Amino acid sequence: EKTTVAVQICAHPKRNGSVFVYDLRHDPTQYKNLTPEQLAEKWRWKKDSEEPRLPVKKLQYNHCPAIAPLGVLDESSQQRLKIDLSTIKKHWATLKQVTDLAERLCKADELLEPKPQTSLITVEQDVDAGMYNGFFNEPDKQAMRVVRAASPEELSTLGLQFNDQRLTALLPLYKARNFPKTLTSEERSMWERYRTQKLMGGAEHSKMAQHLMRLQKIAEGGNLTGHQEYLLEEMKLYAQSILPEQEV
């Protein structure tokens, strides 16, 4: 069963609407003296590992599962879900004695965070998709309004410091996508490398290769009207027009 009894430890220091919760089915005694580095190692997911992970989850309000107060857990539900409230209360009493766990957890979480992206080259997780990983705080919202109000020429000199590293990663992409003519030679070079990775990374399995092979397969299938052949050719020309510039 995935149902458990959890208690909030603290709010996430960088993500509004996100909190750390502890799964009270597990005895916190073994974690009370661990350093942030040791907690991070316990927290880290390891494939095929039989070692139990740190029973702490990041609960995000806009992504959260069903949550209910403990009072809805009647006796029959406790038996069905194999939840022993006496054990839960014992673990909760132990957890309350670990007064600095919140601080160590925040440091452990920071150790596990991927390094911030400061250039246009993406890491494994797509920058744009990362926008859905939580809400932005008010100072960052204000900084975003400054970016939107800035002229293309001002974007490189704003000197903004975002609290959320997702925005640090997104700003150079925002400039390149919306105002490509304002890019410096270095920024343009990074932008072309970014586009090369996005469109052509993976050789024959890249997005561009798969797209062109699909068009070729349709063309070879025949039975196309003149208008369909025209559209197919236009799609090929468009694909060729957005190919990244090759550095010499």
KETIRO-296968 format. One record per residue: residue in one letter; x, y, z of N, C-alpha, C in turn; residue number from 1. Coordinates in nm, 2 decimals, padded with zeros to 4 digits. Layout:
residues N
 aa    n_X    n_Y    n_Z   ca_X   ca_Y   ca_Z    c_X    c_Y    c_Z   i
  A      X      Y      Z      X      Y      Z      X      Y      Z NUM
...
END
This chain:
residues 248
 aa    n_X    n_Y    n_Z   ca_X   ca_Y   ca_Z    c_X    c_Y    c_Z   i
  E  00.08 -00.12  00.00  00.00  00.00  00.00  00.09  00.13  00.00   1
  K  00.04  00.23 -00.07  00.12  00.35 -00.08  00.07  00.45  00.03   2
  T -00.04  00.42  00.10 -00.09  00.51  00.20  00.00  00.51  00.32   3
  T  00.03  00.63  00.38  00.12  00.64  00.50  00.07  00.75  00.58   4
  V  00.14  00.77  00.70  00.11  00.88  00.78  00.24  00.97  00.78   5
  A  00.23  01.09  00.74  00.35  01.18  00.73  00.33  01.31  00.81   6
  V  00.44  01.37  00.85  00.43  01.49  00.92  00.53  01.59  00.85   7
  Q  00.49  01.72  00.85  00.58  01.82  00.79  00.69  01.85  00.88   8
  I  00.81  01.85  00.81  00.93  01.89  00.89  00.96  02.04  00.87   9
  C  00.96  02.09  00.75  00.98  02.23  00.72  00.94  02.26  00.58  10
  A  00.94  02.39  00.55  00.91  02.43  00.41  01.04  02.42  00.33  11
  H  01.03  02.40  00.20  01.14  02.40  00.12  01.20  02.54  00.11  12
  P  01.33  02.56  00.13  01.39  02.69  00.14  01.39  02.77  00.01  13
  K  01.37  02.70 -00.11  01.38  02.77 -00.24  01.25  02.76 -00.32  14
  R  01.16  02.67 -00.29  01.04  02.65 -00.37  00.92  02.68 -00.29  15
  N  00.85  02.78 -00.33  00.72  02.81 -00.27  00.62  02.70 -00.29  16
  G  00.54  02.67 -00.19  00.44  02.56 -00.21  00.50  02.42 -00.20  17
  S  00.62  02.41 -00.15  00.68  02.28 -00.14  00.73  02.26  00.00  18
  V  00.71  02.14  00.06  00.75  02.11  00.20  00.82  01.98  00.21  19
  F  00.90  01.96  00.31  00.96  01.82  00.34  00.87  01.75  00.44  20
  V  00.83  01.63  00.41  00.75  01.55  00.51  00.83  01.42  00.54  21
  Y  00.81  01.38  00.66  00.87  01.25  00.71  00.77  01.14  00.72  22
  D  00.80  01.02  00.67  00.71  00.91  00.67  00.72  00.84  00.81  23
  L  00.62  00.86  00.89  00.63  00.81  01.03  00.62  00.66  01.05  24
  R  00.61  00.59  00.94  00.62  00.44  00.96  00.76  00.40  00.99  25
  H  00.85  00.49  00.97  01.00  00.45  00.99  01.05  00.52  01.11  26
  D  01.13  00.45  01.19  01.20  00.50  01.31  01.30  00.61  01.27  27
  P  01.29  00.73  01.32  01.39  00.83  01.28  01.52  00.83  01.36  28
  T  01.53  00.74  01.46  01.65  00.73  01.54  01.78  00.72  01.46  29
  Q  01.77  00.63  01.36  01.90  00.61  01.28  01.94  00.73  01.20  30
  Y  01.86  00.83  01.19  01.90  00.95  01.11  01.93  01.07  01.19  31
  K  01.91  01.06  01.33  01.91  01.18  01.41  02.06  01.24  01.42  32
  N  02.16  01.16  01.40  02.30  01.21  01.41  02.37  01.22  01.28  33
  L  02.31  01.20  01.17  02.37  01.19  01.04  02.40  01.34  00.99  34
  T  02.52  01.35  00.93  02.55  01.48  00.87  02.47  01.51  00.74  35
  P  02.46  01.63  00.69  02.39  01.65  00.57  02.44  01.57  00.45  36
  E  02.57  01.54  00.45  02.63  01.46  00.34  02.58  01.31  00.36  37
  Q  02.57  01.26  00.48  02.52  01.13  00.50  02.37  01.12  00.47  38
  L  02.30  01.22  00.51  02.16  01.22  00.48  02.13  01.22  00.33  39
  A  02.21  01.30  00.26  02.20  01.31  00.11  02.23  01.17  00.05  40
  E  02.33  01.10  00.10  02.36  00.97  00.05  02.24  00.87  00.07  41
  K  02.18  00.88  00.19  02.07  00.79  00.22  01.95  00.83  00.14  42
  W  01.94  00.95  00.10  01.82  01.01  00.02  01.83  00.97 -00.12  43
  R  01.96  00.96 -00.17  01.98  00.94 -00.31  01.92  00.81 -00.36  44
  W  01.86  00.81 -00.48  01.80  00.69 -00.53  01.91  00.61 -00.60  45
  K  01.91  00.48 -00.56  02.01  00.39 -00.62  01.93  00.27 -00.68  46
  K  01.96  00.24 -00.81  01.89  00.13 -00.88  01.94  00.00 -00.82  47
  D  01.84 -00.09 -00.79  01.86 -00.22 -00.75  01.92 -00.23 -00.61  48
  S  01.92 -00.12 -00.53  01.97 -00.12 -00.40  01.87 -00.17 -00.30  49
  E  01.91 -00.25 -00.21  01.82 -00.30 -00.11  01.82 -00.22  00.02  50
  E  01.91 -00.12  00.03  01.92 -00.03  00.14  01.80  00.06  00.14  51
  P  01.73  00.08  00.25  01.62  00.17  00.26  01.66  00.31  00.24  52
  R  01.58  00.39  00.17  01.61  00.53  00.14  01.56  00.61  00.26  53
  L  01.62  00.73  00.27  01.57  00.82  00.38  01.42  00.85  00.36  54
  P  01.34  00.82  00.46  01.19  00.83  00.44  01.14  00.97  00.44  55
  V  01.20  01.06  00.36  01.15  01.20  00.35  01.12  01.23  00.21  56
  K  01.00  01.30  00.19  00.96  01.33  00.06  00.94  01.48  00.05  57
  K  00.96  01.53 -00.08  00.92  01.67 -00.10  00.78  01.67 -00.15  58
  L  00.69  01.73 -00.07  00.55  01.74 -00.11  00.52  01.88 -00.17  59
  Q  00.47  01.87 -00.29  00.44  02.00 -00.36  00.29  02.01 -00.38  60
  Y  00.24  02.12 -00.33  00.10  02.14 -00.32  00.03  02.13 -00.45  61
  N  00.09  02.18 -00.56  00.02  02.18 -00.68  00.04  02.04 -00.76  62
  H  00.12  01.95 -00.70  00.14  01.82 -00.75  00.10  01.71 -00.65  63
  C  00.05  01.75 -00.54  00.05  01.65 -00.43 -00.06  01.54 -00.45  64
  P -00.03  01.43 -00.39 -00.13  01.32 -00.39 -00.25  01.35 -00.30  65
  A -00.34  01.26 -00.28 -00.46  01.29 -00.19 -00.40  01.29 -00.05  66
  I -00.44  01.40  00.03 -00.40  01.42  00.16 -00.53  01.43  00.25  67
  A -00.52  01.37  00.37 -00.64  01.38  00.46 -00.59  01.38  00.60  68
  P -00.66  01.44  00.69 -00.62  01.44  00.83 -00.62  01.30  00.89  69
  L -00.55  01.28  01.00 -00.53  01.15  01.06 -00.66  01.10  01.11  70
  G -00.75  01.18  01.14 -00.88  01.14  01.20 -00.97  01.05  01.11  71
  V -00.94  01.06  00.98 -01.02  00.98  00.88 -00.97  00.83  00.88  72
  L -00.86  00.80  00.95 -00.81  00.67  00.95 -00.87  00.59  01.06  73
  D -00.98  00.53  01.03 -01.05  00.45  01.13 -00.98  00.31  01.16  74
  E -01.03  00.24  01.25 -00.97  00.11  01.29 -00.96  00.01  01.17  75
  S -01.07  00.00  01.10 -01.07 -00.09  00.98 -00.97 -00.05  00.88  76
  S -00.95  00.08  00.86 -00.86  00.13  00.76 -00.71  00.10  00.81  77
  Q -00.69  00.12  00.94 -00.56  00.09  00.99 -00.52 -00.05  00.97  78
  Q -00.61 -00.14  00.99 -00.58 -00.28  00.97 -00.56 -00.31  00.82  79
  R -00.64 -00.26  00.74 -00.63 -00.28  00.59 -00.50 -00.23  00.54  80
  L -00.46 -00.11  00.59 -00.34 -00.05  00.54 -00.21 -00.08  00.62  81
  K -00.23 -00.16  00.72 -00.12 -00.21  00.81 -00.05 -00.09  00.87  82
  I -00.12  00.00  00.92 -00.07  00.12  00.99 -00.10  00.11  01.14  83
  D  00.01  00.10  01.21  00.00  00.09  01.36  00.02  00.23  01.42  84
  L -00.09  00.28  01.47 -00.09  00.42  01.52  00.00  00.43  01.65  85
  S  00.02  00.33  01.72  00.11  00.34  01.84  00.25  00.35  01.79  86
  T  00.29  00.29  01.69  00.42  00.30  01.63  00.44  00.44  01.57  87
  I  00.33  00.49  01.50  00.34  00.62  01.44  00.36  00.73  01.55  88
  K  00.29  00.72  01.66  00.30  00.81  01.77  00.44  00.81  01.84  89
  K  00.50  00.69  01.85  00.63  00.67  01.90  00.73  00.74  01.82  90
  H  00.72  00.71  01.68  00.82  00.77  01.59  00.80  00.93  01.59  91
  W  00.68  00.97  01.60  00.66  01.12  01.60  00.72  01.18  01.73  92
  A  00.71  01.11  01.84  00.77  01.16  01.96  00.93  01.17  01.95  93
  T  00.98  01.07  01.89  01.13  01.07  01.86  01.17  01.18  01.77  94
  L  01.09  01.20  01.66  01.12  01.30  01.56  01.12  01.44  01.62  95
  K  01.03  01.46  01.71  01.02  01.60  01.77  01.15  01.63  01.85  96
  Q  01.22  01.53  01.90  01.34  01.55  01.97  01.46  01.59  01.89  97
  V  01.45  01.56  01.76  01.56  01.59  01.66  01.54  01.73  01.61  98
  T  01.59  01.83  01.69  01.55  01.97  01.66  01.62  02.03  01.54  99
  D  01.74  01.98  01.50  01.81  02.04  01.39  01.79  01.96  01.26 100
  L  01.70  01.87  01.25  01.68  01.79  01.13  01.64  01.87  01.01 101
  A  01.56  01.97  01.03  01.52  02.06  00.92  01.64  02.12  00.85 102
  E  01.73  02.18  00.93  01.84  02.25  00.88  01.93  02.15  00.80 103
  R  01.95  02.03  00.85  02.04  01.93  00.79  01.97  01.88  00.66 104
  L  01.84  01.86  00.66  01.77  01.82  00.54  01.78  01.92  00.43 105
  C  01.77  02.05  00.46  01.78  02.15  00.36  01.92  02.15  00.30 106
  K  02.02  02.13  00.38  02.16  02.12  00.32  02.18  01.99  00.24 107
  A  02.12  01.88  00.28  02.12  01.76  00.21  02.05  01.77  00.07 108
  D  01.94  01.84  00.07  01.87  01.86 -00.05  01.95  01.95 -00.15 109
  E  02.02  02.04 -00.09  02.10  02.13 -00.18  02.21  02.05 -00.24 110
  L  02.27  01.96 -00.17  02.37  01.87 -00.22  02.32  01.79 -00.34 111
  L  02.20  01.75 -00.33  02.14  01.66 -00.43  02.09  01.74 -00.55 112
  E  02.07  01.87 -00.54  02.02  01.95 -00.65  02.12  01.95 -00.77 113
  P  02.07  01.94 -00.89  02.17  01.95 -01.00  02.23  02.09 -01.01 114
  K  02.35  02.09 -01.06  02.42  02.22 -01.07  02.34  02.31 -01.16 115
  P  02.33  02.44 -01.12  02.25  02.54 -01.20  02.31  02.55 -01.34 116
  Q  02.23  02.57 -01.44  02.27  02.59 -01.58  02.29  02.73 -01.60 117
  T  02.41  02.77 -01.64  02.45  02.91 -01.66  02.47  02.94 -01.80 118
  S  02.46  02.84 -01.89  02.48  02.87 -02.03  02.36  02.81 -02.10 119
  L  02.36  02.81 -02.24  02.25  02.76 -02.31  02.25  02.61 -02.33 120
  I  02.35  02.54 -02.29  02.36  02.40 -02.31  02.28  02.33 -02.21 121
  T  02.18  02.25 -02.25  02.09  02.19 -02.15  02.16  02.07 -02.08 122
  V  02.10  02.04 -01.97  02.14  01.91 -01.90  02.03  01.81 -01.93 123
  E  02.03  01.70 -01.85  01.93  01.60 -01.89  01.79  01.64 -01.88 124
  Q  01.75  01.72 -01.78  01.61  01.77 -01.77  01.60  01.89 -01.85 125
  D  01.50  01.90 -01.94  01.47  02.02 -02.02  01.44  02.14 -01.94 126
  V  01.50  02.25 -01.97  01.48  02.38 -01.89  01.33  02.42 -01.89 127
  D  01.27  02.41 -02.01  01.13  02.45 -02.02  01.04  02.36 -01.94 128
  A  01.06  02.23 -01.94  00.98  02.14 -01.86  01.00  02.17 -01.71 129
  G  01.11  02.22 -01.67  01.14  02.25 -01.53  01.05  02.36 -01.48 130
  M  00.99  02.44 -01.56  00.90  02.55 -01.52  00.78  02.49 -01.44 131
  Y  00.75  02.37 -01.46  00.63  02.31 -01.39  00.67  02.24 -01.25 132
  N  00.79  02.26 -01.21  00.84  02.20 -01.09  00.81  02.28 -00.96 133
  G  00.72  02.37 -00.97  00.69  02.45 -00.85  00.67  02.59 -00.88 134
  F  00.61  02.67 -00.78  00.59  02.81 -00.80  00.71  02.89 -00.77 135
  F  00.71  03.02 -00.82  00.82  03.11 -00.79  00.78  03.20 -00.68 136
  N  00.88  03.24 -00.60  00.85  03.33 -00.49  00.83  03.48 -00.54 137
  E  00.79  03.57 -00.46  00.75  03.70 -00.50  00.87  03.78 -00.55 138
  P  00.99  03.78 -00.49  01.11  03.85 -00.55  01.14  03.80 -00.69 139
  D  01.13  03.67 -00.72  01.16  03.62 -00.85  01.05  03.67 -00.95 140
  K  00.92  03.67 -00.90  00.81  03.72 -00.99  00.84  03.87 -01.03 141
  Q  00.89  03.95 -00.93  00.92  04.09 -00.96  01.03  04.10 -01.06 142
  A  01.13  04.01 -01.04  01.25  04.01 -01.14  01.20  03.97 -01.28 143
  M  01.10  03.88 -01.28  01.05  03.83 -01.41  00.98  03.95 -01.48 144
  R  00.91  04.03 -01.40  00.84  04.15 -01.46  00.94  04.25 -01.52 145
  V  01.06  04.26 -01.45  01.16  04.35 -01.49  01.22  04.30 -01.63 146
  V  01.24  04.17 -01.64  01.28  04.11 -01.77  01.19  04.14 -01.88 147
  R  01.06  04.12 -01.85  00.96  04.14 -01.96  00.95  04.28 -02.00 148
  A  00.98  04.37 -01.91  00.97  04.52 -01.94  01.09  04.57 -02.01 149
  A  01.20  04.50 -02.00  01.33  04.54 -02.05  01.33  04.54 -02.20 150
  S  01.41  04.63 -02.26  01.43  04.63 -02.40  01.53  04.52 -02.44 151
  P  01.53  04.48 -02.56  01.63  04.38 -02.60  01.77  04.41 -02.56 152
  E  01.81  04.54 -02.58  01.94  04.58 -02.55  01.98  04.58 -02.40 153
  E  01.87  04.59 -02.32  01.90  04.60 -02.17  01.91  04.46 -02.11 154
  L  01.87  04.35 -02.18  01.87  04.22 -02.12  02.00  04.17 -02.07 155
  S  02.11  04.21 -02.14  02.24  04.16 -02.10  02.30  04.24 -01.99 156
  T  02.24  04.35 -01.95  02.30  04.44 -01.85  02.21  04.45 -01.72 157
  L  02.11  04.37 -01.71  02.02  04.38 -01.60  02.08  04.35 -01.47 158
  G  02.17  04.25 -01.47  02.24  04.20 -01.35  02.15  04.14 -01.24 159
  L  02.04  04.08 -01.29  01.94  04.02 -01.19  02.00  03.89 -01.13 160
  Q  01.97  03.87 -01.00  02.00  03.75 -00.93  01.88  03.68 -00.89 161
  F  01.85  03.57 -00.95  01.72  03.50 -00.92  01.75  03.40 -00.81 162
  N  01.65  03.38 -00.72  01.65  03.29 -00.62  01.64  03.14 -00.67 163
  D  01.55  03.13 -00.78  01.53  03.00 -00.84  01.62  02.98 -00.96 164
  Q  01.70  02.88 -00.96  01.80  02.86 -01.06  01.73  02.83 -01.20 165
  R  01.61  02.79 -01.19  01.54  02.76 -01.32  01.53  02.89 -01.41 166
  L  01.51  03.00 -01.34  01.51  03.13 -01.41  01.65  03.17 -01.46 167
  T  01.75  03.14 -01.38  01.89  03.16 -01.43  01.91  03.09 -01.56 168
  A  01.86  02.97 -01.57  01.88  02.89 -01.69  01.80  02.94 -01.80 169
  L  01.68  02.99 -01.77  01.58  03.03 -01.88  01.62  03.16 -01.94 170
  L  01.68  03.25 -01.87  01.70  03.39 -01.92  01.78  03.39 -02.05 171
  P  01.89  03.32 -02.06  01.96  03.33 -02.19  01.88  03.27 -02.31 172
  L  01.79  03.17 -02.28  01.71  03.11 -02.38  01.60  03.21 -02.42 173
  Y  01.55  03.29 -02.32  01.45  03.39 -02.35  01.51  03.49 -02.45 174
  K  01.63  03.53 -02.42  01.69  03.64 -02.51  01.72  03.58 -02.65 175
  A  01.77  03.46 -02.66  01.80  03.40 -02.79  01.68  03.37 -02.87 176
  R  01.57  03.33 -02.81  01.45  03.30 -02.88  01.37  03.42 -02.93 177
  N  01.37  03.52 -02.85  01.29  03.64 -02.88  01.37  03.75 -02.95 178
  F  01.50  03.76 -02.92  01.58  03.87 -02.97  01.71  03.82 -03.03 179
  P  01.71  03.73 -03.12  01.84  03.67 -03.17  01.94  03.77 -03.23 180
  K  01.89  03.88 -03.28  01.98  03.98 -03.34  02.06  04.05 -03.24 181
  T  02.02  04.05 -03.11  02.10  04.12 -03.00  02.20  04.03 -02.94 182
  L  02.22  03.90 -02.98  02.31  03.81 -02.92  02.46  03.85 -02.96 183
  T  02.54  03.84 -02.86  02.69  03.86 -02.89  02.74  03.74 -02.96 184
  S  02.86  03.75 -03.01  02.91  03.63 -03.09  02.93  03.51 -03.00 185
  E  02.96  03.53 -02.87  02.97  03.42 -02.78  02.83  03.36 -02.75 186
  E  02.73  03.45 -02.73  02.60  03.40 -02.70  02.54  03.33 -02.82 187
  R  02.57  03.38 -02.94  02.52  03.31 -03.06  02.59  03.17 -03.08 188
  S  02.71  03.16 -03.04  02.78  03.03 -03.05  02.72  02.93 -02.96 189
  M  02.69  02.98 -02.83  02.62  02.89 -02.73  02.48  02.85 -02.78 190
  W  02.41  02.95 -02.84  02.28  02.92 -02.89  02.28  02.82 -03.00 191
  E  02.37  02.82 -03.09  02.38  02.73 -03.20  02.42  02.59 -03.14 192
  R  02.50  02.58 -03.04  02.54  02.45 -02.98  02.41  02.40 -02.91 193
  Y  02.34  02.48 -02.85  02.21  02.44 -02.78  02.12  02.38 -02.88 194
  R  02.10  02.45 -02.99  02.01  02.40 -03.10  02.06  02.27 -03.16 195
  T  02.19  02.26 -03.18  02.24  02.14 -03.23  02.21  02.02 -03.14 196
  Q  02.23  02.04 -03.01  02.20  01.94 -02.91  02.05  01.90 -02.91 197
  K  01.96  02.00 -02.92  01.82  01.98 -02.91  01.77  01.91 -03.04 198
  L  01.82  01.95 -03.15  01.76  01.90 -03.28  01.84  01.78 -03.34 199
  M  01.97  01.78 -03.31  02.05  01.67 -03.38  02.12  01.58 -03.28 200
  G  02.10  01.60 -03.15  02.17  01.51 -03.06  02.11  01.37 -03.07 201
  G  02.19  01.27 -03.08  02.15  01.14 -03.09  02.16  01.08 -03.23 202
  A  02.23  01.15 -03.32  02.26  01.11 -03.45  02.13  01.06 -03.52 203
  E  02.12  00.94 -03.57  02.00  00.89 -03.64  01.88  00.89 -03.56 204
  H  01.89  00.90 -03.42  01.78  00.90 -03.34  01.74  01.04 -03.29 205
  S  01.80  01.14 -03.35  01.77  01.28 -03.31  01.63  01.32 -03.36 206
  K  01.58  01.43 -03.31  01.45  01.48 -03.35  01.45  01.51 -03.50 207
  M  01.56  01.58 -03.54  01.56  01.62 -03.68  01.57  01.50 -03.78 208
  A  01.65  01.40 -03.74  01.67  01.28 -03.83  01.53  01.20 -03.83 209
  Q  01.47  01.19 -03.72  01.34  01.12 -03.72  01.23  01.19 -03.80 210
  H  01.24  01.33 -03.79  01.14  01.41 -03.87  01.16  01.39 -04.02 211
  L  01.29  01.40 -04.06  01.32  01.39 -04.20  01.29  01.25 -04.26 212
  M  01.32  01.15 -04.18  01.29  01.01 -04.22  01.14  00.99 -04.23 213
  R  01.06  01.05 -04.14  00.92  01.04 -04.15  00.86  01.10 -04.28 214
  L  00.92  01.22 -04.31  00.88  01.28 -04.44  00.91  01.20 -04.56 215
  Q  01.03  01.14 -04.55  01.08  01.06 -04.67  00.99  00.93 -04.68 216
  K  00.95  00.88 -04.57  00.86  00.76 -04.57  00.73  00.79 -04.63 217
  I  00.68  00.91 -04.60  00.55  00.95 -04.65  00.56  00.97 -04.80 218
  A  00.67  01.03 -04.85  00.69  01.06 -04.99  00.70  00.93 -05.07 219
  E  00.77  00.83 -05.01  00.79  00.71 -05.08  00.66  00.62 -05.09 220
  G  00.57  00.66 -05.00  00.44  00.58 -05.00  00.35  00.61 -05.12 221
  G  00.38  00.72 -05.18  00.30  00.75 -05.30  00.16  00.79 -05.27 222
  N  00.07  00.80 -05.38 -00.07  00.83 -05.37 -00.09  00.96 -05.30 223
  L  00.00  01.06 -05.33 -00.02  01.19 -05.28 -00.08  01.28 -05.38 224
  T -00.16  01.37 -05.34 -00.22  01.47 -05.43 -00.11  01.58 -05.46 225
  G -00.13  01.66 -05.55 -00.03  01.77 -05.58 -00.02  01.86 -05.46 226
  H -00.13  01.89 -05.39 -00.12  01.98 -05.28 -00.05  01.92 -05.16 227
  Q -00.07  01.79 -05.14  00.01  01.71 -05.04  00.16  01.71 -05.07 228
  E  00.19  01.69 -05.19  00.33  01.69 -05.23  00.40  01.83 -05.20 229
  Y  00.32  01.93 -05.23  00.36  02.07 -05.20  00.39  02.09 -05.05 230
  L  00.29  02.05 -04.97  00.31  02.06 -04.83  00.43  01.98 -04.77 231
  L  00.45  01.87 -04.83  00.56  01.78 -04.79  00.69  01.85 -04.82 232
  E  00.70  01.91 -04.94  00.82  01.98 -04.97  00.85  02.10 -04.89 233
  E  00.74  02.17 -04.85  00.75  02.29 -04.76  00.80  02.25 -04.63 234
  M  00.75  02.13 -04.58  00.80  02.09 -04.45  00.95  02.05 -04.45 235
  K  00.99  01.99 -04.56  01.14  01.96 -04.57  01.22  02.09 -04.58 236
  L  01.17  02.19 -04.65  01.24  02.32 -04.66  01.25  02.39 -04.53 237
  Y  01.14  02.38 -04.45  01.14  02.44 -04.32  01.24  02.38 -04.23 238
  A  01.24  02.24 -04.23  01.34  02.17 -04.15  01.48  02.21 -04.18 239
  Q  01.51  02.22 -04.31  01.64  02.26 -04.35  01.67  02.41 -04.31 240
  S  01.57  02.49 -04.30  01.59  02.63 -04.27  01.63  02.65 -04.12 241
  I  01.59  02.56 -04.04  01.61  02.58 -03.89  01.73  02.49 -03.85 242
  L  01.80  02.43 -03.94  01.92  02.36 -03.90  02.02  02.45 -03.84 243
  P  02.09  02.41 -03.73  02.19  02.49 -03.67  02.30  02.52 -03.76 244
  E  02.36  02.64 -03.74  02.48  02.68 -03.81  02.60  02.60 -03.77 245
  Q  02.67  02.55 -03.86  02.79  02.46 -03.83  02.91  02.55 -03.80 246
  E  02.97  02.54 -03.69  03.09  02.61 -03.66  03.21  02.57 -03.74 247
  V  03.28  02.66 -03.79  03.40  02.63 -03.88  03.52  02.61 -03.79 248
END
